[in-house]
Amino acid sequence: MDAHATEDPFHDKEEDLVELTDGSTVKFCGSNKWSGSGGVTCNARVQFMVSRHHISEQNAKISVLENVKDGCKCIEDG
């Protein structure tokens, strides 16, 4: 498990795979801490963006993944 992640029963769901604008695919880890915050999770940041900016959850995930250095990406050990 990623060092930033906490136990999350939804952590390994396939729909957490997100295609970025450059065509690469990364795994979104919503339980990680968003690096622009004081303890806010990546999921909470995505939900804030959806409600505040009226964008889709998918677009919010893309934004968080592309604009925050690795904080919301799952990093596989090994």
Contacts in CASP RR format, 6 or more apart in sequence:
PFRMAT RR
TARGET T0000
AUTHOR 0000-0000-0000
METHOD contacts of the structure
MODEL  1
MDAHATEDPFHDKEEDLVELTDGSTVKFCGSNKWSGSGGVTCNARVQFMV
SRHHISEQNAKISVLENVKDGCKCIEDG
1 11 0 8 1.000
1 77 0 8 1.000
2 29 0 8 1.000
2 32 0 8 1.000
2 74 0 8 1.000
2 75 0 8 1.000
2 77 0 8 1.000
3 75 0 8 1.000
4 29 0 8 1.000
4 32 0 8 1.000
4 33 0 8 1.000
4 71 0 8 1.000
5 11 0 8 1.000
5 29 0 8 1.000
5 31 0 8 1.000
5 32 0 8 1.000
5 74 0 8 1.000
6 31 0 8 1.000
7 31 0 8 1.000
8 30 0 8 1.000
8 31 0 8 1.000
10 16 0 8 1.000
11 29 0 8 1.000
11 30 0 8 1.000
11 31 0 8 1.000
11 74 0 8 1.000
16 27 0 8 1.000
16 28 0 8 1.000
16 29 0 8 1.000
16 30 0 8 1.000
16 74 0 8 1.000
17 25 0 8 1.000
17 26 0 8 1.000
17 27 0 8 1.000
17 28 0 8 1.000
18 25 0 8 1.000
18 26 0 8 1.000
18 27 0 8 1.000
18 28 0 8 1.000
18 58 0 8 1.000
18 61 0 8 1.000
18 62 0 8 1.000
18 65 0 8 1.000
19 25 0 8 1.000
19 62 0 8 1.000
20 26 0 8 1.000
20 62 0 8 1.000
20 65 0 8 1.000
20 66 0 8 1.000
21 62 0 8 1.000
21 66 0 8 1.000
26 65 0 8 1.000
26 73 0 8 1.000
26 74 0 8 1.000
27 73 0 8 1.000
27 74 0 8 1.000
28 42 0 8 1.000
28 61 0 8 1.000
28 64 0 8 1.000
28 65 0 8 1.000
28 72 0 8 1.000
28 73 0 8 1.000
28 74 0 8 1.000
29 42 0 8 1.000
29 71 0 8 1.000
29 72 0 8 1.000
29 73 0 8 1.000
29 74 0 8 1.000
30 41 0 8 1.000
30 42 0 8 1.000
30 43 0 8 1.000
30 46 0 8 1.000
30 72 0 8 1.000
31 41 0 8 1.000
31 42 0 8 1.000
31 43 0 8 1.000
32 41 0 8 1.000
32 42 0 8 1.000
32 71 0 8 1.000
32 72 0 8 1.000
32 73 0 8 1.000
32 74 0 8 1.000
33 39 0 8 1.000
33 40 0 8 1.000
33 41 0 8 1.000
33 42 0 8 1.000
33 71 0 8 1.000
34 40 0 8 1.000
34 41 0 8 1.000
34 42 0 8 1.000
34 44 0 8 1.000
34 45 0 8 1.000
34 64 0 8 1.000
34 68 0 8 1.000
34 71 0 8 1.000
34 72 0 8 1.000
35 68 0 8 1.000
35 69 0 8 1.000
35 71 0 8 1.000
36 68 0 8 1.000
37 45 0 8 1.000
40 48 0 8 1.000
42 64 0 8 1.000
42 71 0 8 1.000
42 72 0 8 1.000
45 60 0 8 1.000
45 64 0 8 1.000
45 72 0 8 1.000
46 57 0 8 1.000
46 60 0 8 1.000
46 61 0 8 1.000
46 64 0 8 1.000
47 57 0 8 1.000
47 60 0 8 1.000
49 55 0 8 1.000
49 60 0 8 1.000
49 63 0 8 1.000
49 64 0 8 1.000
50 56 0 8 1.000
50 57 0 8 1.000
50 60 0 8 1.000
53 60 0 8 1.000
55 63 0 8 1.000
61 72 0 8 1.000
64 72 0 8 1.000
65 72 0 8 1.000
65 73 0 8 1.000
END
